Amino acid sequence: MNKETAIKRQIRQNIFDGIELEEAYFGGRLDDVAFLARLYDLTSMPSYDNRYSNAAEDIWQHCLNNDDWDRNWVFSDARFRLLDCPDSSFLAFLSEMLHPLVRPDREDQEKLAAHMNDQLRLVGWELVEAEKIAGRAKYIPQQIGRFHSKITRAYSAADVLSSNWMQTEISRIQDAVDRDPALAIGTAKDLVESCCKAILEQIGVSVGKTDDLPTLTKKLCKELGLVPDGIPSAARGADTIKVILSNLTAITKGIAELRGLYGSGHGRDGKHVGLEPRHARLAASAAIAFVDFATETYLKKKTN
């Protein structure tokens, strides 16, 4: 695949279909000509109407003077090639759709961004808040690194456990890890807790209302077993395996403590200094490692 068009045609079409299903208009509060002129030199583009000399006049006639084109006609217009243009051009178009001047309503902006990101993340891209204009968010495209593959593993675990709540927590971590590290850290702790409860409930182990995260992880590790079946205690490396897997409870304890110190859910004094996105990724990665391992172990025991 051409590296300039890694965002496949189907992904682009899915984004446009979703916009149509939401009955959203690409130009937001701007008219067709005003929006497109922010991205393209319309006067240098051809007209499809032989009465006019360029695209600016053509679009004005059919979208403003008259109203005989579809609401989101631009998605399939060959002049703009949005289904097969370079990724940079496609992402610029989506980012402009979210620009605060185009879409000033915060809820409307976030809803549209979430829909776009659901598809873009499948190919390693997302639109993130980069700055504020008059207090409103401006979005820019950003490639997703290795953290994305970990998020994908977490989603797979949530699917296995049929946990809609885990899905919500994973999405919250993904959305907050860069813009709100405290929220991501707090949610990483919640994700591990939800995973423990989901597995324990499915294997018929009672969960007390007062069970905290260390208690839940100890219960889960006991039920799942620290050493895989078939490895005798005398086997070479068995002690090492026990130490590594027993540290799972230490990981979750550390996440809980980190959440208490830096995560969301607690008031702070004026001298408090928060952590950075890299710390949030560390906490989230540790949480996902636990969730991934616990879910795979649960599946193995379930099928045996």
Phi, psi and chi 1 to 4 in degrees:
 res  aa     phi    psi   chi1   chi2   chi3   chi4
   1 MET       -  138.4  179.5 -179.9  -66.0      -
   2 ASN   -58.9  127.7 -172.8  -34.3      -      -
   3 LYS   -63.4  -18.9   66.3 -179.7 -178.9  179.3
   4 GLU   -80.2  -15.2  -68.8 -171.5  -11.6      -
   5 THR  -130.4   53.3   54.1      -      -      -
   6 ALA   -70.5  -23.8      -      -      -      -
   7 ILE   -80.1  104.1  -57.1  175.2      -      -
   8 LYS   -63.8  156.9  -64.0  177.3  -71.2 -174.5
   9 ARG   -56.2  -40.3 -174.9 -176.4 -178.0   91.2
  10 GLN   -64.7  -38.6 -172.8   57.9   56.5      -
  11 ILE   -62.3  -44.2  -65.4  -67.2      -      -
  12 ARG   -62.6  -43.8  -59.8  180.0 -172.2 -148.3
  13 GLN   -64.6  -38.4 -171.7   63.7   62.1      -
  14 ASN   -60.8  -40.8  -71.7  -14.3      -      -
  15 ILE   -62.9  -46.3  -69.5  173.9      -      -
  16 PHE   -66.3  -38.2  -66.7  154.2      -      -
  17 ASP   -63.0  -40.3  -72.2  -12.2      -      -
  18 GLY   -64.3  -38.8      -      -      -      -
  19 ILE   -62.9  -40.7  -68.6  169.3      -      -
  20 GLU   -64.8  -42.8  -71.2  -72.8    1.8      -
  21 LEU   -63.2  -32.2  -71.9  170.7      -      -
  22 GLU   -80.9   -3.3  -68.6  -66.9  -23.3      -
  23 GLU    56.9   37.4  -62.2 -175.3  -12.7      -
  24 ALA   -91.9  155.3      -      -      -      -
  25 TYR  -111.4  131.3  160.6   57.1      -      -
  26 PHE   -58.8  -33.2   74.1   89.2      -      -
  27 GLY   -84.8   -1.6      -      -      -      -
  28 GLY    58.5 -125.4      -      -      -      -
  29 ARG   -89.8   -1.6   71.4  172.1 -172.5  175.2
  30 LEU   -92.3  156.7  -57.6 -177.2      -      -
  31 ASP   -81.9  171.5   63.8   54.2      -      -
  32 ASP   -56.1  -48.0  -59.2   63.8      -      -
  33 VAL   -66.7  -45.0  173.8      -      -      -
  34 ALA   -62.0  -41.8      -      -      -      -
  35 PHE   -66.3  -52.2  175.4   86.1      -      -
  36 LEU   -65.8  -29.3  -66.9  171.0      -      -
  37 ALA   -67.6  -17.1      -      -      -      -
  38 ARG   -74.4  -18.1  -66.6  169.9   62.5   85.9
  39 LEU  -116.7  -29.3  -67.1  165.3      -      -
  40 TYR  -131.0  154.2  -52.9   96.3      -      -
  41 ASP   -88.0   90.3  179.0    5.0      -      -
  42 LEU   -65.3  -27.0  -61.5  177.4      -      -
  43 THR   -72.3  -16.6   60.4      -      -      -
  44 SER   -98.2    0.0   67.0      -      -      -
  45 MET  -100.0  148.8  -60.1  173.7   72.7      -
  46 PRO   -71.5  157.8   27.6  -36.3      -      -
  47 SER   -97.2  144.6  170.2      -      -      -
  48 TYR   -90.2   -9.1  -74.7  164.2      -      -
  49 ASP  -107.8  118.0 -171.9  -34.6      -      -
  50 ASN   -67.9   -3.6   57.7   19.3      -      -
  51 ARG   -81.0  -13.5  -64.2  174.0  -64.7  173.2
  52 TYR  -125.2  153.3  -57.6   98.7      -      -
  53 SER   -92.8  -15.7   61.8      -      -      -
  54 ASN  -151.9  173.3   58.8   60.1      -      -
  55 ALA   -65.4  -35.3      -      -      -      -
  56 ALA   -58.2  -46.4      -      -      -      -
  57 GLU   -69.8  -40.6  -64.3  173.4   -6.7      -
  58 ASP   -58.6  -51.5 -177.0   15.1      -      -
  59 ILE   -64.6  -40.9  -63.5  166.2      -      -
  60 TRP   -59.3  -43.1  176.1   86.3      -      -
  61 GLN   -63.4  -44.1  171.0   61.5   26.3      -
  62 HIS   -91.6  -15.2  -68.1  -80.4      -      -
  63 CYS  -114.0  -26.1  -62.6      -      -      -
  64 LEU  -112.6  -54.7  -57.8  179.5      -      -
  65 ASN   -65.9  -44.2 -166.5   35.9      -      -
  66 ASN  -116.1 -179.4  -71.6  -31.7      -      -
  67 ASP  -141.1   61.0 -173.7   18.5      -      -
  68 ASP  -111.9   10.4   54.8   -2.2      -      -
  69 TRP  -107.6  154.5  -75.7    2.1      -      -
  70 ASP   -60.7  156.1  -67.1  -23.0      -      -
  71 ARG   -54.5  -44.9  175.2  179.3   51.2 -151.9
  72 ASN  -115.1   46.2  -69.8  -44.7      -      -
  73 TRP   -55.1  -29.9   58.9  -89.4      -      -
  74 VAL   -63.7  -25.8   70.0      -      -      -
  75 PHE   -59.8  -30.5  -65.1  162.8      -      -
  76 SER  -114.3    7.4   57.5      -      -      -
  77 ASP   -74.8  124.6 -168.6  -66.4      -      -
  78 ALA   -63.8  -22.0      -      -      -      -
  79 ARG   -68.0  -29.9  -70.1  171.0  -67.2 -168.4
  80 PHE  -100.6  -18.9  -59.6   94.3      -      -
  81 ARG    49.8   42.1  -60.3  177.8   47.7 -129.2
  82 LEU   -66.4  -21.8  -70.1  173.7      -      -
  83 LEU   -83.3  -16.1  -70.8  172.7      -      -
  84 ASP  -142.1   14.9   60.1    5.9      -      -
  85 CYS   -73.5  166.9   65.0      -      -      -
  86 PRO   -55.5  149.4  -27.1   36.2      -      -
  87 ASP   -53.2  -39.6  -70.8  -11.1      -      -
  88 SER   -60.5  -39.3   57.0      -      -      -
  89 SER   -70.6  -41.1  -60.5      -      -      -
  90 PHE   -64.1  -45.4  177.8   71.2      -      -
  91 LEU   -66.7  -35.0  -67.6  167.0      -      -
  92 ALA   -63.8  -39.0      -      -      -      -
  93 PHE   -63.5  -46.8 -174.2   90.8      -      -
  94 LEU   -63.2  -43.0  -63.1 -175.0      -      -
  95 SER   -60.5  -39.5  -61.0      -      -      -
  96 GLU   -66.5  -33.3 -160.5   64.5   27.5      -
  97 MET   -61.6  -27.2  -76.3 -175.2   62.3      -
  98 LEU   -96.3   -1.6  -60.2  175.6      -      -
  99 HIS   -58.0  138.1 -167.1  -75.4      -      -
 100 PRO   -60.4  -26.5   16.1  -29.3      -      -
 101 LEU   -71.1  -31.8 -173.9   63.3      -      -
 102 VAL   -82.7  -41.8  175.5      -      -      -
 103 ARG  -133.0   80.2 -143.9  164.8  -64.4  -85.2
 104 PRO   -73.7  -19.2   26.1  -34.2      -      -
 105 ASP   -75.7  118.5 -178.2   84.6      -      -
 106 ARG   -60.0  -44.2  177.7   68.6  172.1  174.6
 107 GLU   -64.8  -42.6 -176.2  175.9  -15.0      -
 108 ASP   -62.9  -42.4 -177.5   32.7      -      -
 109 GLN   -63.1  -47.3 -170.8 -171.7   46.8      -
 110 GLU   -66.2  -39.0  -71.5 -179.8  -16.0      -
 111 LYS   -63.3  -43.9 -176.3  177.3 -178.6 -179.7
 112 LEU   -68.6  -41.0 -164.5   57.7      -      -
 113 ALA   -62.1  -40.6      -      -      -      -
 114 ALA   -62.8  -41.7      -      -      -      -
 115 HIS   -63.3  -46.4  158.7   63.3      -      -
 116 MET   -61.1  -43.7  -67.2  173.5  177.0      -
 117 ASN   -68.9  -30.1  -78.6  -26.8      -      -
 118 ASP   -55.5  -37.2  -76.8  -17.1      -      -
 119 GLN   -87.0  -43.9  -65.2  -63.8  -39.5      -
 120 LEU   -62.9  -34.4  -68.4  174.5      -      -
 121 ARG   -65.5  -22.1  -75.1  171.5 -178.6  144.6
 122 LEU   -66.0  -21.7  -62.2  175.0      -      -
 123 VAL  -120.2   22.5  -72.1      -      -      -
 124 GLY    82.4   21.6      -      -      -      -
 125 TRP  -127.7  158.9  -77.5   96.6      -      -
 126 GLU  -156.9  158.6   63.4 -178.4  -15.5      -
 127 LEU  -102.4  124.2  -60.6  172.9      -      -
 128 VAL  -123.9  155.5  -61.0      -      -      -
 129 GLU   -72.6  125.6  -65.4 -176.6   22.7      -
 130 ALA  -109.9  -32.6      -      -      -      -
 131 GLU  -160.7  175.5   58.5 -179.6  -57.8      -
 132 LYS  -115.4  140.4  -60.8  -76.4 -172.6 -179.5
 133 ILE  -121.3  113.0  -61.8  178.5      -      -
 134 ALA    53.0   40.7      -      -      -      -
 135 GLY    80.5    2.2      -      -      -      -
 136 ARG  -111.6  147.4  -65.1  173.5  174.7   83.4
 137 ALA   -73.9  139.3      -      -      -      -
 138 LYS  -112.9  131.2 -179.9 -178.0  178.4 -177.6
 139 TYR  -100.4  145.0  -75.4   78.3      -      -
 140 ILE  -133.7  155.1   63.1  169.0      -      -
 141 PRO   -77.4  146.8   25.8  -32.5      -      -
 142 GLN  -146.6  132.6  174.3  178.5  -78.7      -
 143 GLN   -74.3  145.3  -82.2 -166.9  -64.4      -
 144 ILE   -95.2  134.4  -59.3  168.5      -      -
 145 GLY   -91.4 -151.0      -      -      -      -
 146 ARG   -63.8  -24.0  -73.0  174.5  -65.1  176.8
 147 PHE   -60.1  -30.4 -175.7   67.8      -      -
 148 HIS   -61.3  -40.2  174.8   66.4      -      -
 149 SER   -65.5  -32.2   62.9      -      -      -
 150 LYS   -68.7  -40.5  -63.3  174.6 -176.9  176.3
 151 ILE   -61.1  -39.9  -72.6  -70.2      -      -
 152 THR   -61.5  -40.5  -59.5      -      -      -
 153 ARG   -62.7  -39.5  -63.5  -75.2  -65.9  178.9
 154 ALA   -64.9  -41.9      -      -      -      -
 155 TYR   -60.5  -39.1  -84.3  122.6      -      -
 156 SER   -62.6  -41.0  -62.3      -      -      -
 157 ALA   -63.6  -42.1      -      -      -      -
 158 ALA   -62.5  -36.9      -      -      -      -
 159 ASP   -64.6  -43.7  -75.5  -21.2      -      -
 160 VAL   -59.5  -41.3  166.4      -      -      -
 161 LEU   -88.3    1.2  -60.2  175.9      -      -
 162 SER    52.0   43.1  -59.4      -      -      -
 163 SER  -106.8  102.1  176.0      -      -      -
 164 ASN   -65.8  -32.1  -68.7  -28.8      -      -
 165 TRP   -68.6  -38.6 -171.1 -116.5      -      -
 166 MET   -62.6  -39.4  -77.1  176.6   64.6      -
 167 GLN   -57.4  -43.9  -64.8  -89.4    8.5      -
 168 THR   -63.1  -42.1  -60.9      -      -      -
 169 GLU   -67.1  -38.6  -70.5  167.8  -23.6      -
 170 ILE   -64.2  -44.0  -63.9  162.2      -      -
 171 SER   -61.2  -38.1  -65.2      -      -      -
 172 ARG   -66.7  -41.6 -171.5  174.8  -63.1  147.6
 173 ILE   -61.3  -47.0  -69.8  170.9      -      -
 174 GLN   -60.2  -41.9 -171.7  171.0   17.3      -
 175 ASP   -74.8  -28.1  -68.4  -21.9      -      -
 176 ALA  -100.1  -13.4      -      -      -      -
 177 VAL   -59.2  -31.8   71.5      -      -      -
 178 ASP   -95.0  -40.7  -75.0  -56.8      -      -
 179 ARG   -91.6  -21.8   64.6  180.0  178.0   81.7
 180 ASP  -147.2   75.3 -169.0  -10.6      -      -
 181 PRO   -55.9  -36.0  -26.9   36.5      -      -
 182 ALA   -61.3  -42.8      -      -      -      -
 183 LEU   -65.0  -41.1  176.9   59.5      -      -
 184 ALA   -63.2  -41.0      -      -      -      -
 185 ILE   -65.5  -45.1  -69.6  169.4      -      -
 186 GLY   -61.3  -40.6      -      -      -      -
 187 THR   -73.2  -29.0  -50.8      -      -      -
 188 ALA   -60.2  -41.4      -      -      -      -
 189 LYS   -64.6  -43.8  177.3 -101.2 -175.5 -174.5
 190 ASP   -62.2  -36.3  -63.9  -21.7      -      -
 191 LEU   -63.1  -45.2  175.6   63.1      -      -
 192 VAL   -62.5  -42.4  174.4      -      -      -
 193 GLU   -61.0  -44.4 -170.7  171.5  -54.9      -
 194 SER   -64.1  -39.8  -64.6      -      -      -
 195 CYS   -62.8  -47.1  175.1      -      -      -
 196 CYS   -58.2  -47.2  -69.6      -      -      -
 197 LYS   -63.7  -41.3  -71.3  179.0  178.0  178.7
 198 ALA   -62.6  -45.3      -      -      -      -
 199 ILE   -70.4  -44.8  -65.0  176.4      -      -
 200 LEU   -60.3  -41.6  -71.4  171.1      -      -
 201 GLU   -64.9  -37.4  -71.8  171.3   -0.6      -
 202 GLN   -72.1  -25.1  -69.2 -166.1   26.7      -
 203 ILE   -98.9    8.1   60.8  179.9      -      -
 204 GLY    80.8   24.8      -      -      -      -
 205 VAL   -99.2  128.3  176.4      -      -      -
 206 SER   -68.7  144.4   61.3      -      -      -
 207 VAL  -118.3  118.9  174.9      -      -      -
 208 GLY   -76.7  151.1      -      -      -      -
 209 LYS   -63.3  -26.2  -68.2 -176.6  178.1  179.4
 210 THR   -97.5    2.8   60.1      -      -      -
 211 ASP   -64.8  120.0  -75.3   -4.7      -      -
 212 ASP   -88.7 -178.9   58.4    9.9      -      -
 213 LEU   -61.7  -47.5 -177.5   56.2      -      -
 214 PRO   -57.8  -37.9  -27.5   37.2      -      -
 215 THR   -65.6  -43.6  -58.9      -      -      -
 216 LEU   -63.8  -43.2  -70.6  169.5      -      -
 217 THR   -69.1  -34.8   52.7      -      -      -
 218 LYS   -65.5  -41.3  -74.6  178.6 -178.5  177.1
 219 LYS   -61.2  -45.1  -79.6 -173.8  177.7 -178.6
 220 LEU   -65.8  -45.2 -174.9   63.0      -      -
 221 CYS   -63.3  -33.8  -73.6      -      -      -
 222 LYS   -67.4  -43.3  179.0 -179.1  178.3 -178.3
 223 GLU   -70.1  -36.3  -66.4  -62.8  -34.3      -
 224 LEU   -80.7  -26.7  -64.8 -179.3      -      -
 225 GLY    88.0  136.7      -      -      -      -
 226 LEU   -83.4  -30.6  -69.4  179.1      -      -
 227 VAL  -110.2  128.6  179.2      -      -      -
 228 PRO   -55.2  146.7  -21.9   32.2      -      -
 229 ASP   -58.7  141.2  -66.1  -23.8      -      -
 230 GLY    96.5   -6.6      -      -      -      -
 231 ILE  -105.4  105.5  -61.7 -179.7      -      -
 232 PRO   -66.3  155.4   24.8  -33.8      -      -
 233 SER   -58.9  -30.5  -63.2      -      -      -
 234 ALA   -82.1   -7.4      -      -      -      -
 235 ALA   -62.7  147.5      -      -      -      -
 236 ARG   -63.6  127.8 -170.1  173.3 -175.3  179.4
 237 GLY    90.4   -4.2      -      -      -      -
 238 ALA   -60.6  -41.8      -      -      -      -
 239 ASP   -63.8  -38.5  -72.6  -18.6      -      -
 240 THR   -64.6  -42.2  -58.3      -      -      -
 241 ILE   -59.2  -43.7  -65.7  172.4      -      -
 242 LYS   -60.2  -44.2  -70.9 -179.6 -179.1  179.2
 243 VAL   -63.4  -46.2  169.9      -      -      -
 244 ILE   -61.4  -47.8  -68.3  172.4      -      -
 245 LEU   -73.0  -30.6  -62.3 -175.9      -      -
 246 SER   -67.5  -22.6   65.6      -      -      -
 247 ASN   -72.3   -7.8  -77.7  -22.8      -      -
 248 LEU   -59.1  -40.6  -74.5  172.7      -      -
 249 THR   -66.7  -33.0   54.4      -      -      -
 250 ALA   -67.0  -36.9      -      -      -      -
 251 ILE   -60.1  -48.8  -72.5  174.2      -      -
 252 THR   -68.2  -33.4   57.0      -      -      -
 253 LYS   -64.2  -40.9 -178.3  174.5 -178.5  -69.3
 254 GLY   -64.6  -40.0      -      -      -      -
 255 ILE   -63.0  -42.0  -67.5  171.1      -      -
 256 ALA   -62.8  -41.2      -      -      -      -
 257 GLU   -68.2  -39.9  -68.6  175.0   -8.2      -
 258 LEU   -62.9  -40.0 -165.9   61.3      -      -
 259 ARG   -62.3  -39.7 -169.6 -100.4 -173.3 -175.6
 260 GLY   -66.0  -34.3      -      -      -      -
 261 LEU   -83.2  -40.2  -68.7  169.6      -      -
 262 TYR  -129.3  -12.8  -63.9  101.8      -      -
 263 GLY   -77.0 -179.2      -      -      -      -
 264 SER   -76.6  164.9   58.1      -      -      -
 265 GLY   102.1    0.8      -      -      -      -
 266 HIS  -135.0  143.4  -59.6  -81.5      -      -
 267 GLY   -72.0  154.7      -      -      -      -
 268 ARG  -129.1  153.9  -51.1  -65.5  179.1 -168.4
 269 ASP   -84.9  175.0   61.3   32.5      -      -
 270 GLY   -67.1  -15.3      -      -      -      -
 271 LYS   -95.5   -1.8  -63.0  179.7 -180.0  178.6
 272 HIS   -65.1  133.9  175.9   75.7      -      -
 273 VAL  -117.7  122.0  177.9      -      -      -
 274 GLY   -79.4  169.9      -      -      -      -
 275 LEU   -87.4  173.2  -64.2 -176.8      -      -
 276 GLU  -102.0  169.4  -61.9  175.4   11.7      -
 277 PRO   -53.4  -35.1  -31.4   38.1      -      -
 278 ARG   -63.9  -33.4   58.6 -164.8  172.2   94.4
 279 HIS   -70.8  -37.9  -59.0  110.9      -      -
 280 ALA   -64.0  -39.5      -      -      -      -
 281 ARG   -64.9  -36.9  -72.1 -168.8 -171.1   89.4
 282 LEU   -61.9  -48.9  174.5   63.5      -      -
 283 ALA   -62.8  -44.7      -      -      -      -
 284 ALA   -65.3  -41.2      -      -      -      -
 285 SER   -63.9  -39.7  -64.2      -      -      -
 286 ALA   -64.5  -42.6      -      -      -      -
 287 ALA   -62.5  -43.6      -      -      -      -
 288 ILE   -67.4  -36.7  -68.4  169.4      -      -
 289 ALA   -59.5  -42.7      -      -      -      -
 290 PHE   -65.6  -48.2  176.1   87.5      -      -
 291 VAL   -60.0  -42.9  167.4      -      -      -
 292 ASP   -63.3  -49.6 -170.5   28.3      -      -
 293 PHE   -63.7  -46.1  171.3   78.3      -      -
 294 ALA   -61.3  -41.2      -      -      -      -
 295 THR   -68.2  -42.9  -55.8      -      -      -
 296 GLU   -63.3  -39.6  -75.9 -164.6    2.7      -
 297 THR   -66.7  -41.5  -54.9      -      -      -
 298 TYR   -59.4  -44.5  161.6   69.0      -      -
 299 LEU   -62.8  -41.7  -82.5  178.5      -      -
 300 LYS   -63.2  -44.4 -176.3  173.6  178.3   60.6
 301 LYS   -67.9  -33.8  -73.9 -172.4  171.5  -67.7
 302 LYS   -67.4  -35.8 -176.4 -179.9  178.3 -179.2
 303 THR   -87.1  -13.3   54.7      -      -      -
 304 ASN   -79.6      -  -74.8  -13.6      -      -
